[in-house]
Amino acid sequence: MKVIFLQDVKKQAKKDEIKEVKDGYASYLIAQKLAVPYTEKSAEVLKSEIKERQDKEDALVEECNKIRKKLENKNIKFKVKTGEQDKVFGSISSKQISEEISKMGFDIDKKKINTNGEVNSLGTHIVTITLHKKVVFNINVILEK
């Protein structure tokens, strides 16, 4: 019997996959709401759901690209206290960078900011921001006395 999987089933199939399975197993999958029987109607519903998800994904990527174009290669400056030989006290965290970006009018979660190590010395540091797996860009974080 042909079924369309509604969820990932370990060692069997991924979500939205159409697969031929034995009748007894198909009954079990349908009863557990892990799959639905394959019919022309269910295939149409599957296609429309996949297209809808793809459209949402494309809209999200487009929105992320707009943000990337506005922020890419921008400089964010921090005034920091230094000790002897210009050693910086502490370091700049992704939370602080996120707060500075939100002052610019963009809401970016601190988890999407990768400082590539520590930002704890005077000068320019390149920080990577991953808004989406398809949208990754860099900004400059400058530490000044």
Stockholm file with secondary structure:
# STOCKHOLM 1.0

chainA/1-145         MKVIFLQDVKKQAKKDEIKEVKDGYASYLIAQKLAVPYTEKSAEVLKSEIKERQDKEDALVEECNKIRKKLENKNIKFKVKTGEQDKVFGSISSKQISEEISKMGFDIDKKKINTNGEVNSLGTHIVTITLHKKVVFNINVILEK
#=GR chainA/1-145 SS CEEEESSCBTTTBCTTCEEECCHHHHHHHHHTTSEEECCHHHHHHHHHHHHHHHHHHHHHHHHHHHHHHHHTTCEEEEECCBCGGGCBSSCBCHHHHHHHHHHTTCCCCGGGEECSSCBCSSEEEEEEEEEETTEEEEEEEEEEC
#=GC SS_cons         CEEEESSCBTTTBCTTCEEECCHHHHHHHHHTTSEEECCHHHHHHHHHHHHHHHHHHHHHHHHHHHHHHHHTTCEEEEECCBCGGGCBSSCBCHHHHHHHHHHTTCCCCGGGEECSSCBCSSEEEEEEEEEETTEEEEEEEEEEC
//
